[in-house]
Amino acid sequence: MRARAVATITVAILCLPLAACGSEDDKDSGISTAPKAESSSQAASTHETADAEDAEDAAAADESKQPTDARVGDTITLSGQEDGEQLDVTLKKWLDPAKSADEFTTPAAGKRWVAVQIQLTNTGTTTYSDSPSNCVQAADSDGQRFDATFGDITAGPQMASDLKLPAGDKALGWVVVEVPKASKIATLQFTMNSGFADETGQWKIG
């Protein structure tokens, strides 16, 4: 009996690391595609007047209607590398193609410009310092990926290249990306800290 008990304990101990490894493999990839849920005063008043069961059913229905993939117009909340760094990142507008504001800076031969207007809202507790254009990367339907480039466009001012955003403040501007003329842009990503943060927001384009 003693030998059987020891064997059982040994098997249980050996299983622990395997379970730990399994949970490690299931960790989130760090890519967030879920848009931030919007609250409304109408929804709040409905829950106040309904009984508990009806309120739970309404909440479940609202959740089921929430899109799973963020698109232009949606907001994704992201965290940075440092404590207190958090942004609400909103893709306000998408422009394809984007037109140069002058005759001197234009896309290279066989290329075109696309541009995204991004709003950054500092929802953290500390000033966020970064070059937001370094945070942006576009991908086409073939899997090719493209970083931001410098370019003034007719749609409006660029996002600040040396942003220092206090807690509670907002920043708005355009980020330009140069892509092949034949590329169909499928997604756009934003990663804080010039692309080095662990969390990445991803939006579907088109």
Long-range contacts (C-beta under 8 A, 24 or more apart in sequence): 30-198, 30-199, 30-200, 31-189, 31-200, 31-202, 32-76, 32-77, 32-78, 32-199, 32-200, 32-201, 32-202, 33-68, 33-69, 33-70, 33-76, 33-201, 33-202, 33-203, 33-204, 34-66, 34-68, 34-69, 34-70, 34-76, 35-66, 35-67, 35-69, 35-70, 35-71, 35-74, 35-75, 35-76, 36-74, 36-75, 36-76, 36-77, 36-88, 37-66, 69-203, 69-204, 70-201, 70-202, 70-203, 70-204, 71-203, 71-204, 71-205, 72-116, 72-203, 72-205, 74-203, 76-190, 76-201, 76-202, 76-203, 77-123, 78-190, 78-191, 78-192, 78-197, 78-199, 78-200, 78-201, 79-124, 79-192, 79-197, 79-198, 79-199, 80-124, 80-128, 80-192, 80-193, 80-197, 81-192, 81-193, 81-196, 81-197, 81-198, 82-126, 82-193, 83-126, 84-124, 84-125, 84-126, 84-167, 85-124, 85-126, 85-128, 85-192, 85-193, 85-197, 86-122, 86-123, 86-124, 86-125, 87-120, 87-121, 87-122, 87-123, 87-124, 87-128, 87-192, 88-120, 88-121, 88-123, 89-118, 89-119, 89-120, 89-190, 89-201, 90-118, 90-119, 90-120, 90-121, 91-116, 91-117, 91-118, 91-188, 91-203, 92-117, 92-118, 92-119, 92-172, 93-117, 93-155, 94-188, 94-205, 95-153, 95-155, 95-174, 96-185, 98-151, 98-153, 98-154, 98-155, 98-174, 98-176, 99-153, 99-154, 99-155, 100-151, 100-152, 100-153, 100-154, 101-152, 101-153, 101-154, 102-152, 105-150, 105-151, 105-152, 107-178, 108-178, 110-180, 110-181, 111-178, 111-179, 111-180, 111-181, 112-178, 112-179, 112-180, 112-181, 113-149, 113-151, 113-153, 113-176, 113-177, 113-178, 113-179, 114-138, 114-176, 114-177, 114-179, 114-185, 115-151, 115-153, 115-155, 115-174, 115-175, 115-176, 115-177, 116-174, 116-175, 116-177, 116-188, 117-155, 117-156, 117-172, 117-173, 117-174, 117-175, 118-159, 118-172, 118-173, 118-174, 118-175, 118-190, 119-170, 119-171, 119-172, 120-163, 120-165, 120-170, 120-171, 120-172, 121-169, 121-170, 122-165, 122-166, 122-167, 122-168, 122-169, 122-170, 123-167, 124-167, 125-167, 126-167, 127-164, 127-165, 127-166, 127-167, 128-163, 128-164, 128-165, 128-192, 129-163, 129-164, 129-165, 130-163, 130-192, 130-193, 130-194, 131-161, 131-162, 131-163, 131-194, 132-159, 132-160, 132-163, 132-171, 132-173, 132-175, 133-158, 133-159, 133-161, 133-175, 134-194, 134-195, 135-190, 135-191, 135-192, 135-193, 135-194, 135-195, 136-175, 136-177, 136-188, 136-189, 136-190, 137-188, 137-189, 137-191, 137-195, 138-177, 138-179, 138-185, 138-187, 138-188, 138-189, 138-205, 139-185, 139-186, 139-187, 139-188, 139-189, 140-179, 140-180, 140-183, 140-184, 140-185, 140-186, 141-183, 141-184, 141-185, 141-186, 142-183, 144-179, 144-180, 144-183, 146-177, 146-178, 146-179, 146-183, 147-177, 148-175, 148-176, 148-177, 149-176, 149-177, 149-178, 150-176, 151-176, 151-178
